[in-house]
């Protein structure tokens, strides 16, 4: 813990309590008595903190009505790391998507957002400036029905089976499925439910927004170990499942190479620069649908080297696209 972090910890502990014992401060901060004395002295003498040593209680507290004899007490500003501010803003973004949710969660949304705003406001800039100046953009987000999302989440945590009506986007047809929910996944700004489908007798990933109705059944859900879920749903490319993995080898032009080299397409990917400045990327996939979309968005800057059938699939899609533009 850094010295600045210790100052904020001391401030939070004293602000939230009538007094705090010296030993508790030391244990919480993980420091010696000498270090704690230096921190308290810095807060009092350099930052004008109204800290009082209460010998009767054997601890420290803030003065209840401090006499202003110098500059106002104010902690030095801090700035969040990229990971921290991304996490805080992502939480705000996810919570904003739940506004209007009914049930037990609904009344707590405003309180959670207020606490996040307060945490963001502890930085050098006010919370409204952070939210105004730093944004998390979403593309292609599909909002699930709040009622269905609540039922799915309830069944998931209670370990109950679900009877759902699921609409297949490819055909537009709706089928009834009895499933055992395993876990919810937030991926590319959308929610997916990993579940054991008792109709298909296998693991499937369902788009939560494509669930048209959901009913919790009295039957206990079938539980699967995390290792099996990861093997079936977490090893392929993107959200699509499968255990029969294949490897795709892609070559990107020198104009795109530097960007691709810095991107993470898959945890097990491999890549290297070639002599001409191109970048070759290899990654596993079980279902080529999502990989196909990601390849095509780079157009002529991406060339599929292997396997041949994936290369032919990309070529066929580009041919169909070209025909659509012909008069």
PALUM-96936 format. One record per residue (C-alpha): residue number from 0; residue in one letter; x, y, z. Coordinates in pm, whole numbers. Layout:
(pt NUM,'A',(X,Y,Z))
...
This chain:
(pt 0,'X',(0,0,0))
(pt 1,'X',(142,338,-101))
(pt 2,'X',(172,636,137))
(pt 3,'X',(-111,816,-49))
(pt 4,'X',(-335,512,-17))
(pt 5,'X',(-264,500,357))
(pt 6,'X',(-372,863,395))
(pt 7,'X',(-703,787,225))
(pt 8,'X',(-751,478,442))
(pt 9,'X',(-693,678,761))
(pt 10,'X',(-932,951,642))
(pt 11,'X',(-1206,697,562))
(pt 12,'X',(-1168,516,895))
(pt 13,'X',(-1176,834,1104))
(pt 14,'X',(-1463,987,905))
(pt 15,'X',(-1682,680,952))
(pt 16,'X',(-1626,623,1326))
(pt 17,'X',(-1647,813,1656))
(pt 18,'X',(-1290,701,1721))
(pt 19,'X',(-1049,436,1596))
(pt 20,'X',(-803,251,1825))
(pt 21,'X',(-436,289,1739))
(pt 22,'X',(-386,-87,1710))
(pt 23,'X',(-674,-115,1460))
(pt 24,'X',(-521,156,1246))
(pt 25,'X',(-187,-24,1244))
(pt 26,'X',(-343,-361,1159))
(pt 27,'X',(-562,-217,883))
(pt 28,'X',(-272,-33,725))
(pt 29,'X',(-13,-304,793))
(pt 30,'X',(245,-55,922))
(pt 31,'X',(461,1,1230))
(pt 32,'X',(376,254,1502))
(pt 33,'X',(653,480,1373))
(pt 34,'X',(505,483,1021))
(pt 35,'X',(154,547,1153))
(pt 36,'X',(282,842,1360))
(pt 37,'X',(446,991,1049))
(pt 38,'X',(123,952,850))
(pt 39,'X',(-88,1113,1124))
(pt 40,'X',(163,1395,1160))
(pt 41,'X',(157,1456,784))
(pt 42,'X',(-223,1469,783))
(pt 43,'X',(-231,1715,1075))
(pt 44,'X',(63,1941,992))
(pt 45,'X',(71,1938,612))
(pt 46,'X',(-296,1885,519))
(pt 47,'X',(-456,2052,824))
(pt 48,'X',(-656,1742,918))
(pt 49,'X',(-850,1796,1247))
(pt 50,'X',(-717,1472,1404))
(pt 51,'X',(-728,1443,1782))
(pt 52,'X',(-545,1185,1992))
(pt 53,'X',(-800,1069,2251))
(pt 54,'X',(-589,914,2526))
(pt 55,'X',(-891,808,2733))
(pt 56,'X',(-1029,602,2448))
(pt 57,'X',(-684,493,2331))
(pt 58,'X',(-729,603,1973))
(pt 59,'X',(-783,883,1724))
(pt 60,'X',(-1081,1078,1598))
(pt 61,'X',(-1174,1384,1398))
(pt 62,'X',(-1263,1693,1602))
(pt 63,'X',(-1641,1730,1616))
(pt 64,'X',(-1630,2106,1558))
(pt 65,'X',(-1280,2197,1444))
(pt 66,'X',(-1163,2554,1476))
(pt 67,'X',(-1042,2681,1140))
(pt 68,'X',(-689,2810,1198))
(pt 69,'X',(-541,2756,854))
(pt 70,'X',(-619,2624,509))
(pt 71,'X',(-916,2390,482))
(pt 72,'X',(-844,2021,524))
(pt 73,'X',(-832,1849,186))
(pt 74,'X',(-668,1527,78))
(pt 75,'X',(-437,1540,-223))
(pt 76,'X',(-605,1442,-547))
(pt 77,'X',(-555,1102,-702))
(pt 78,'X',(-604,952,-1045))
(pt 79,'X',(-728,607,-1127))
(pt 80,'X',(-532,361,-1334))
(pt 81,'X',(-670,271,-1677))
(pt 82,'X',(-798,-62,-1543))
(pt 83,'X',(-965,98,-1240))
(pt 84,'X',(-1147,374,-1426))
(pt 85,'X',(-1255,129,-1697))
(pt 86,'X',(-1396,-101,-1429))
(pt 87,'X',(-1581,183,-1253))
(pt 88,'X',(-1731,323,-1573))
(pt 89,'X',(-1821,-26,-1693))
(pt 90,'X',(-2009,-86,-1368))
(pt 91,'X',(-2193,242,-1418))
(pt 92,'X',(-2275,143,-1774))
(pt 93,'X',(-2409,-199,-1670))
(pt 94,'X',(-2614,-49,-1388))
(pt 95,'X',(-2766,210,-1620))
(pt 96,'X',(-2891,-78,-1833))
(pt 97,'X',(-3083,-210,-1534))
(pt 98,'X',(-3270,114,-1463))
(pt 99,'X',(-3637,32,-1430))
(pt 100,'X',(-3569,-325,-1321))
(pt 101,'X',(-3839,-457,-1093))
(pt 102,'X',(-3799,-696,-802))
(pt 103,'X',(-3541,-695,-527))
(pt 104,'X',(-3262,-534,-730))
(pt 105,'X',(-3452,-232,-857))
(pt 106,'X',(-3455,-17,-537))
(pt 107,'X',(-3079,-58,-494))
(pt 108,'X',(-2974,63,-841))
(pt 109,'X',(-2981,435,-755))
(pt 110,'X',(-2785,376,-434))
(pt 111,'X',(-2518,177,-617))
(pt 112,'X',(-2484,441,-885))
(pt 113,'X',(-2455,712,-620))
(pt 114,'X',(-2175,519,-448))
(pt 115,'X',(-1992,475,-779))
(pt 116,'X',(-2027,847,-853))
(pt 117,'X',(-1888,924,-509))
(pt 118,'X',(-1592,694,-570))
(pt 119,'X',(-1525,854,-907))
(pt 120,'X',(-1555,1195,-742))
(pt 121,'X',(-1265,1117,-508))
(pt 122,'X',(-1026,1171,-799))
(pt 123,'X',(-865,1498,-905))
(pt 124,'X',(-1168,1580,-1117))
(pt 125,'X',(-1533,1584,-1013))
(pt 126,'X',(-1739,1278,-1100))
(pt 127,'X',(-1947,1466,-1358))
(pt 128,'X',(-1629,1573,-1537))
(pt 129,'X',(-1496,1216,-1546))
(pt 130,'X',(-1822,1081,-1686))
(pt 131,'X',(-1839,1371,-1933))
(pt 132,'X',(-1479,1340,-2053))
(pt 133,'X',(-1435,962,-2048))
(pt 134,'X',(-1694,739,-2207))
(pt 135,'X',(-1734,369,-2275))
(pt 136,'X',(-1890,337,-2619))
(pt 137,'X',(-2100,35,-2707))
(pt 138,'X',(-2181,-93,-3053))
(pt 139,'X',(-2447,-350,-3130))
(pt 140,'X',(-2574,-385,-2774))
(pt 141,'X',(-2908,-565,-2750))
(pt 142,'X',(-3109,-510,-2432))
(pt 143,'X',(-3276,-817,-2282))
(pt 144,'X',(-3626,-793,-2141))
(pt 145,'X',(-3575,-685,-1775))
(pt 146,'X',(-3839,-929,-1654))
(pt 147,'X',(-3682,-1224,-1837))
(pt 148,'X',(-3335,-1120,-1720))
(pt 149,'X',(-3459,-1122,-1360))
(pt 150,'X',(-3613,-1469,-1398))
(pt 151,'X',(-3296,-1605,-1558))
(pt 152,'X',(-3078,-1458,-1286))
(pt 153,'X',(-3304,-1591,-1012))
(pt 154,'X',(-3304,-1944,-1155))
(pt 155,'X',(-2928,-1931,-1202))
(pt 156,'X',(-2859,-1842,-838))
(pt 157,'X',(-3129,-2067,-693))
(pt 158,'X',(-3003,-2356,-909))
(pt 159,'X',(-3342,-2426,-1067))
(pt 160,'X',(-3429,-2537,-1418))
(pt 161,'X',(-3586,-2298,-1666))
(pt 162,'X',(-3852,-2347,-1931))
(pt 163,'X',(-3787,-2088,-2200))
(pt 164,'X',(-3924,-1986,-2536))
(pt 165,'X',(-3617,-1916,-2749))
(pt 166,'X',(-3625,-1736,-3084))
(pt 167,'X',(-3363,-1847,-3336))
(pt 168,'X',(-3255,-1538,-3527))
(pt 169,'X',(-3148,-1731,-3836))
(pt 170,'X',(-3498,-1874,-3894))
(pt 171,'X',(-3719,-1650,-3681))
(pt 172,'X',(-3873,-1963,-3527))
(pt 173,'X',(-3939,-1997,-3154))
(pt 174,'X',(-3883,-2327,-2975))
(pt 175,'X',(-3943,-2436,-2618))
(pt 176,'X',(-3636,-2548,-2423))
(pt 177,'X',(-3590,-2689,-2076))
(pt 178,'X',(-3248,-2583,-1958))
(pt 179,'X',(-3023,-2591,-1652))
(pt 180,'X',(-2857,-2247,-1629))
(pt 181,'X',(-2483,-2258,-1554))
(pt 182,'X',(-2354,-1900,-1581))
(pt 183,'X',(-2429,-1557,-1728))
(pt 184,'X',(-2168,-1405,-1958))
(pt 185,'X',(-2144,-1038,-2061))
(pt 186,'X',(-1963,-1044,-2396))
(pt 187,'X',(-1927,-765,-2652))
(pt 188,'X',(-2193,-558,-2476))
(pt 189,'X',(-2450,-837,-2474))
(pt 190,'X',(-2567,-1099,-2224))
(pt 191,'X',(-2546,-1473,-2288))
(pt 192,'X',(-2661,-1766,-2075))
(pt 193,'X',(-2448,-2079,-2074))
(pt 194,'X',(-2682,-2368,-1998))
(pt 195,'X',(-2733,-2741,-2032))
(pt 196,'X',(-3015,-2793,-2282))
(pt 197,'X',(-3219,-3098,-2184))
(pt 198,'X',(-3384,-3097,-2527))
(pt 199,'X',(-3056,-3103,-2721))
(pt 200,'X',(-2879,-3298,-2444))
(pt 201,'X',(-2577,-3072,-2455))
(pt 202,'X',(-2425,-2740,-2352))
(pt 203,'X',(-2552,-2435,-2534))
(pt 204,'X',(-2505,-2058,-2517))
(pt 205,'X',(-2831,-1860,-2539))
(pt 206,'X',(-2863,-1487,-2616))
(pt 207,'X',(-3065,-1356,-2323))
(pt 208,'X',(-3235,-1095,-2542))
(pt 209,'X',(-3367,-1377,-2767))
(pt 210,'X',(-3555,-1537,-2475))
(pt 211,'X',(-3922,-1454,-2532))
(pt 212,'X',(-4058,-1608,-2212))
(pt 213,'X',(-3906,-1777,-1911))
(pt 214,'X',(-4052,-1983,-1628))
(pt 215,'X',(-3870,-2123,-1325))
(pt 216,'X',(-3939,-2493,-1267))
(pt 217,'X',(-3937,-2680,-936))
(pt 218,'X',(-3669,-2922,-1059))
(pt 219,'X',(-3310,-2873,-949))
(pt 220,'X',(-3072,-2763,-1220))
(pt 221,'X',(-2807,-3005,-1340))
(pt 222,'X',(-2470,-2872,-1222))
(pt 223,'X',(-2163,-2905,-1443))
(pt 224,'X',(-1804,-2846,-1329))
(pt 225,'X',(-1630,-2527,-1444))
(pt 226,'X',(-1369,-2735,-1625))
(pt 227,'X',(-1635,-2889,-1849))
(pt 228,'X',(-1794,-2550,-1918))
(pt 229,'X',(-1459,-2398,-2012))
(pt 230,'X',(-1366,-2693,-2230))
(pt 231,'X',(-1690,-2681,-2427))
(pt 232,'X',(-1771,-2307,-2426))
(pt 233,'X',(-1449,-2127,-2343))
(pt 234,'X',(-1183,-2270,-2572))
(pt 235,'X',(-1322,-2184,-2915))
(pt 236,'X',(-1335,-1842,-3077))
(pt 237,'X',(-1576,-1586,-2936))
(pt 238,'X',(-1912,-1683,-2793))
(pt 239,'X',(-1967,-1994,-3004))
(pt 240,'X',(-1911,-2333,-2840))
(pt 241,'X',(-1748,-2653,-2949))
(pt 242,'X',(-1480,-2898,-2841))
(pt 243,'X',(-1348,-2988,-3188))
(pt 244,'X',(-1096,-2710,-3225))
(pt 245,'X',(-921,-2608,-3542))
(pt 246,'X',(-658,-2341,-3599))
(pt 247,'X',(-691,-2045,-3832))
(pt 248,'X',(-383,-1869,-3968))
(pt 249,'X',(-435,-1510,-4082))
(pt 250,'X',(-198,-1261,-4244))
(pt 251,'X',(-251,-887,-4204))
(pt 252,'X',(-96,-620,-4423))
(pt 253,'X',(184,-401,-4285))
(pt 254,'X',(-68,-113,-4266))
(pt 255,'X',(-277,-312,-4014))
(pt 256,'X',(0,-519,-3854))
(pt 257,'X',(82,-284,-3567))
(pt 258,'X',(-281,-265,-3455))
(pt 259,'X',(-339,-641,-3480))
(pt 260,'X',(-18,-721,-3291))
(pt 261,'X',(-152,-521,-2995))
(pt 262,'X',(-498,-684,-2998))
(pt 263,'X',(-612,-991,-2811))
(pt 264,'X',(-839,-1203,-3026))
(pt 265,'X',(-806,-1521,-2819))
(pt 266,'X',(-620,-1619,-2498))
(pt 267,'X',(-427,-1892,-2685))
(pt 268,'X',(-339,-1687,-2994))
(pt 269,'X',(10,-1682,-3145))
(pt 270,'X',(153,-1416,-3370))
(pt 271,'X',(468,-1273,-3524))
(pt 272,'X',(587,-1010,-3771))
(pt 273,'X',(714,-1129,-4109))
(pt 274,'X',(1010,-984,-4296))
(pt 275,'X',(791,-757,-4510))
(pt 276,'X',(619,-605,-4204))
(pt 277,'X',(303,-814,-4224))
(pt 278,'X',(166,-987,-3915))
(pt 279,'X',(60,-1352,-3901))
(pt 280,'X',(-195,-1445,-3636))
(pt 281,'X',(-292,-1803,-3543))
(pt 282,'X',(-587,-1882,-3317))
(pt 283,'X',(-823,-2172,-3238))
(pt 284,'X',(-1190,-2186,-3327))
(pt 285,'X',(-1469,-2441,-3316))
(pt 286,'X',(-1739,-2249,-3500))
(pt 287,'X',(-1635,-2006,-3775))
(pt 288,'X',(-1936,-1769,-3765))
(pt 289,'X',(-1792,-1502,-3539))
(pt 290,'X',(-1439,-1545,-3673))
(pt 291,'X',(-1575,-1497,-4024))
(pt 292,'X',(-1728,-1162,-3928))
(pt 293,'X',(-1406,-1040,-3766))
(pt 294,'X',(-1199,-1142,-4068))
(pt 295,'X',(-1430,-970,-4315))
(pt 296,'X',(-1434,-639,-4130))
(pt 297,'X',(-1067,-600,-4227))
(pt 298,'X',(-1146,-650,-4595))
(pt 299,'X',(-838,-668,-4817))
(pt 300,'X',(-608,-613,-4518))
(pt 301,'X',(-664,-969,-4397))
(pt 302,'X',(-581,-1289,-4586))
(pt 303,'X',(-677,-1635,-4461))
(pt 304,'X',(-383,-1870,-4510))
(pt 305,'X',(-528,-2179,-4337))
(pt 306,'X',(-745,-2380,-4333))
(pt 307,'X',(-863,-2401,-4692))
(pt 308,'X',(-1235,-2433,-4611))
(pt 309,'X',(-1227,-2114,-4400))
(pt 310,'X',(-1048,-1938,-4684))
(pt 311,'X',(-1319,-2055,-4927))
(pt 312,'X',(-1593,-1941,-4688))
(pt 313,'X',(-1449,-1590,-4673))
(pt 314,'X',(-1408,-1579,-5052))
(pt 315,'X',(-1768,-1694,-5104))
(pt 316,'X',(-1900,-1426,-4867))
(pt 317,'X',(-1706,-1153,-5046))
(pt 318,'X',(-1836,-1281,-5381))
(pt 319,'X',(-2194,-1263,-5255))
(pt 320,'X',(-2136,-913,-5126))
(pt 321,'X',(-1987,-805,-5461))
(pt 322,'X',(-2289,-943,-5650))
(pt 323,'X',(-2524,-739,-5436))
(pt 324,'X',(-2356,-420,-5553))
(pt 325,'X',(-2386,-505,-5922))
(pt 326,'X',(-2676,-338,-6103))
